[in-house]
Amino acid sequence: MKTLIPHKQNKKDFYEGGENMQNTAGPESNVILFSSGKGGSGCSFIASTIATYLARKTSSNILLLDLNTGKRDSRIVFDVDNGSYRDFGDIKNPVDSIDTSVLKRLVINFDNSLHLIIP
């Protein structure tokens, strides 16, 4: 989470941030980063669709981490908009001091290998 890049930085910084996330994910992990410059482009829909597809067609665990705090698209796509799920707003501590148990409580697990963290 420390490698998030502010919206107005250049493309080089954006791609380097993605590489940093890949480097911290672990040797057997892959990071796919979806980003859009404006709302309504379908980025959340595409990310959700690809995450669902990968969870169904591979034996890998897939984590969809939705960082679009201004929208509730993932909540709608996955029908988890009833307010009973924890989200980023439940994190009270600075990012550097978040305990693993707190992160585990944020994850919504589906029947297949898809896991979701929503804003």
C-alpha positions as CSV (number, residue, x, y, z in Angstrom):
1,M,0.0,0.0,0.0
2,K,2.9,2.3,0.5
3,T,3.6,2.3,-3.3
4,L,0.4,4.0,-4.3
5,I,1.0,6.8,-6.7
6,P,-0.8,10.2,-6.7
7,H,-3.0,10.8,-9.7
8,K,-0.9,13.6,-11.2
9,Q,2.5,11.9,-11.5
10,N,4.0,10.9,-14.8
11,K,3.8,7.5,-16.5
12,K,7.3,6.5,-15.6
13,D,6.5,6.9,-11.9
14,F,3.2,5.0,-12.4
15,Y,4.9,2.0,-13.9
16,E,7.7,2.0,-11.3
17,G,5.0,1.9,-8.6
18,G,3.5,-1.2,-10.3
19,E,6.9,-2.8,-10.3
20,N,7.4,-2.1,-6.6
21,M,4.1,-3.7,-5.8
22,Q,5.2,-6.8,-7.8
23,N,8.4,-6.9,-5.9
24,T,6.7,-6.9,-2.5
25,A,4.0,-9.4,-3.5
26,G,6.3,-12.4,-3.2
27,P,8.2,-14.6,-5.6
28,E,5.2,-16.7,-6.7
29,S,2.7,-13.8,-6.9
30,N,1.7,-11.7,-9.9
31,V,0.3,-8.2,-9.7
32,I,-2.1,-6.9,-12.4
33,L,-2.7,-3.2,-12.1
34,F,-5.8,-1.5,-13.7
35,S,-6.0,2.2,-13.8
36,S,-8.0,4.8,-15.6
37,G,-7.7,8.6,-16.0
38,K,-11.4,9.3,-15.7
39,G,-14.6,7.8,-14.3
40,G,-17.0,5.8,-16.5
41,S,-14.3,4.2,-18.6
42,G,-15.2,0.6,-17.4
43,C,-12.0,0.0,-15.5
44,S,-13.7,-1.4,-12.4
45,F,-15.9,-3.6,-14.5
46,I,-12.9,-5.0,-16.5
47,A,-10.9,-5.6,-13.3
48,S,-13.8,-7.3,-11.7
49,T,-14.5,-9.5,-14.7
50,I,-10.8,-10.5,-15.1
51,A,-10.5,-11.3,-11.4
52,T,-13.6,-13.5,-11.5
53,Y,-12.4,-15.2,-14.7
54,L,-8.9,-15.9,-13.2
55,A,-10.5,-17.2,-10.0
56,R,-12.7,-19.7,-11.9
57,K,-10.2,-20.8,-14.5
58,T,-7.0,-21.1,-12.4
59,S,-6.0,-22.8,-9.2
60,S,-4.6,-19.5,-7.9
61,N,-6.0,-17.4,-5.1
62,I,-7.1,-14.0,-6.6
63,L,-7.3,-10.8,-4.5
64,L,-9.1,-7.9,-6.0
65,L,-8.1,-4.8,-4.1
66,D,-10.3,-2.0,-5.1
67,L,-8.7,1.4,-4.3
68,N,-11.3,3.5,-6.0
69,T,-12.5,5.2,-2.8
70,G,-14.8,7.6,-4.6
71,K,-17.0,4.9,-6.1
72,R,-18.8,1.8,-5.0
73,D,-18.6,-0.2,-8.2
74,S,-17.1,-3.4,-6.8
75,R,-19.8,-3.4,-4.1
76,I,-22.5,-3.3,-6.8
77,V,-20.8,-5.8,-9.2
78,F,-20.3,-8.4,-6.4
79,D,-23.6,-7.6,-4.6
80,V,-22.0,-6.7,-1.3
81,D,-23.5,-3.2,-0.9
82,N,-25.6,-4.0,2.2
83,G,-23.2,-2.3,4.6
84,S,-22.4,-5.5,6.6
85,Y,-18.9,-5.8,5.2
86,R,-15.8,-4.0,6.6
87,D,-13.9,-1.6,4.4
88,F,-10.9,0.7,4.4
89,G,-12.8,3.1,6.7
90,D,-12.5,0.6,9.4
91,I,-8.7,1.0,9.5
92,K,-7.8,3.5,12.2
93,N,-4.0,3.1,12.3
94,P,-1.5,4.5,9.8
95,V,-0.8,2.1,6.9
96,D,2.7,1.2,8.3
97,S,1.2,-0.2,11.5
98,I,-1.7,-2.3,10.2
99,D,-1.7,-5.7,11.7
100,T,-2.3,-8.8,9.5
101,S,-5.4,-9.7,11.5
102,V,-7.0,-6.4,10.6
103,L,-6.4,-7.0,6.9
104,K,-7.9,-10.5,7.1
105,R,-11.1,-9.0,8.6
106,L,-11.4,-6.7,5.5
107,V,-11.3,-9.6,3.0
108,I,-14.5,-10.9,1.6
109,N,-14.1,-14.5,0.5
110,F,-16.2,-16.0,-2.3
111,D,-16.9,-19.7,-3.0
112,N,-14.2,-19.9,-5.6
113,S,-10.7,-18.6,-5.0
114,L,-11.7,-14.9,-5.4
115,H,-11.2,-12.6,-2.5
116,L,-12.2,-8.9,-2.4
117,I,-11.2,-5.8,-0.4
118,I,-13.5,-2.9,-1.0
119,P,-13.2,0.9,-0.3
